[in-house]
Amino acid sequence: MAAALRGATALRLREQREARSKAAVAPFEKAGSCGADIWCKEGTLLKRSRKGGALRWKRVSVYINKRTQVIVKLKSKHIGGAFSKKKRSVVYSVHDDMPAWPPGHEPCGMPDSATAASEKRHFGLRTAQGLVEFECESRMHKQEWVESVKNLLRQAAGGTAQLEHSFESLRLSAS
């Protein structure tokens, strides 16, 4: 009986400790996956290589980090899933008016039909490494991604502006 009470107390204290440590960090970085749409967006998208040739499926996550920067994380699997690579970049802007990609660059396992190509929509993210281009299945899917990333950029910019305004008011009140 006493051991059960000590165990319950230890669990309660651990939950309180974890709640305090998670509160100071953005939800995505602590949990490792998206919980709410306002904090991040993730999914699988077709990414065009920088040289414009190859198309690869990537697991894409866009989130706000501890320094209030919008980050895109691209995860790819190699050698049948035995290895995975993650690339992170700071996102500066969204380009939702990307032109259609030239035909003939279909990835493995995708049909090369005119109807499938006409439904595809493209958008890009301006990052520290350059423009990263993605393909979505439909106009709605593209719009969902574009709006989510724009929302994250607004949140990050708003947080920075609020912080700067707070510092300004502190400097004025100290004078």
Buried (B, 14 or more C-beta within 10 A) or exposed (E): EEEEEEEEEEEEEEEEEEEEEEEEEBBBBBEEEBEEEEBBBBBEBBBBEEEEEEBBBBBBBBBBBEEBBBBBBBBBBEEEEEEEEEEBBBBEEBBBEBEEBEEEBBEEEBEEEEEEBEEBBBBBBBBEEEEBBBBBEEEEBBBBBBBBBBBBBEBBEEEEEEEEEEEEEEEEEEE
